[in-house]
C-alpha cells in the first residue's frame, strides 16, 4: 500500500538483530532476506537502506571491530545508498 501510494521503499534488515554485525556476510545475508521479501511484494529490490543503529553506531563494535567501515564501503559497491536519520 505504501509503495502503491507513491512512497519510496527502503530496506532496514529482516531481523534488526545487532548480531548481524558479526561479519559483512552475516549483514548481507539478513539484508538479502528482506530484499527478497520486498521484491516479492512490490516487484523490485530497493537500493535505499538504513543500518540498524545507523552507519556510525557503537553497538556493532561489540561484534566485530571496524565492521561499519567495511559495510559502508561494501553496500555502496553493491549499488545501495544508505541514509541515517537526518536526511530529507
C-alpha positions as CSV (number, residue, x, y, z in Angstrom):
1,X,0.0,0.0,0.0
2,X,2.8,2.4,0.9
3,X,4.5,1.7,-2.5
4,X,1.3,2.0,-4.4
5,X,0.7,5.4,-2.8
6,X,3.9,6.7,-4.3
7,X,6.2,6.3,-1.3
8,X,9.9,5.3,-1.7
9,X,10.7,2.0,-0.1
10,X,13.9,1.4,1.8
11,X,15.4,-1.7,3.5
12,X,16.5,-1.9,7.1
13,X,17.2,-5.7,7.6
14,X,14.9,-8.5,8.3
15,X,15.7,-9.2,11.9
16,X,17.1,-5.9,13.3
17,X,19.3,-8.2,15.5
18,X,22.6,-6.5,16.1
19,X,24.4,-9.8,15.8
20,X,24.2,-9.3,12.1
21,X,27.3,-7.2,12.6
22,X,29.4,-10.3,13.3
23,X,30.6,-10.1,9.7
24,X,29.9,-8.5,6.3
25,X,28.5,-11.8,5.2
26,X,26.0,-12.1,8.1
27,X,24.9,-8.5,7.5
28,X,24.3,-9.1,3.8
29,X,22.5,-12.4,4.5
30,X,20.0,-10.6,6.6
31,X,19.7,-7.7,4.1
32,X,19.2,-10.1,1.2
33,X,16.4,-11.8,3.1
34,X,14.4,-8.6,3.5
35,X,15.3,-7.6,-0.1
36,X,13.8,-10.9,-1.3
37,X,10.7,-10.4,0.7
38,X,10.2,-6.8,-0.5
39,X,10.9,-7.9,-4.1
40,X,8.1,-10.5,-3.7
41,X,5.7,-7.8,-2.6
42,X,6.4,-4.9,-4.9
43,X,8.3,-6.5,-7.8
44,X,11.7,-4.9,-7.4
45,X,14.6,-4.6,-4.9
46,X,15.0,-1.2,-3.4
47,X,18.6,0.2,-3.3
48,X,17.9,2.5,-0.3
49,X,18.9,1.2,3.1
50,X,19.4,2.3,6.7
51,X,21.7,0.3,9.0
52,X,20.2,-0.8,12.4
53,X,21.7,1.7,14.8
54,X,22.8,3.9,12.0
55,X,26.0,4.0,10.0
56,X,28.1,5.3,12.9
57,X,26.6,3.1,15.6
58,X,28.7,2.0,18.6
59,X,26.9,-1.4,19.2
60,X,28.5,-3.0,16.1
61,X,32.0,-2.9,17.6
62,X,30.9,-5.4,20.2
63,X,30.5,-7.9,17.4
64,X,33.4,-7.0,15.0
65,X,35.9,-4.2,15.2
66,X,35.7,-1.9,12.1
67,X,32.6,-3.6,10.7
68,X,30.8,-0.4,9.9
69,X,33.7,0.9,7.8
70,X,33.7,-2.3,5.9
71,X,29.9,-2.3,5.5
72,X,29.5,1.3,4.4
73,X,32.0,0.6,1.5
74,X,30.5,-2.7,0.6
75,X,26.9,-1.5,0.4
76,X,28.0,1.4,-1.9
77,X,29.9,-1.1,-4.0
78,X,26.8,-3.3,-4.2
79,X,24.7,-0.3,-5.5
80,X,23.0,0.7,-2.3
81,X,22.6,4.2,-0.9
82,X,22.4,4.4,2.8
83,X,20.8,7.1,4.9
84,X,20.7,7.8,8.6
85,X,18.1,9.8,10.4
86,X,18.9,13.4,9.5
87,X,18.2,13.5,5.8
88,X,15.4,14.8,3.6
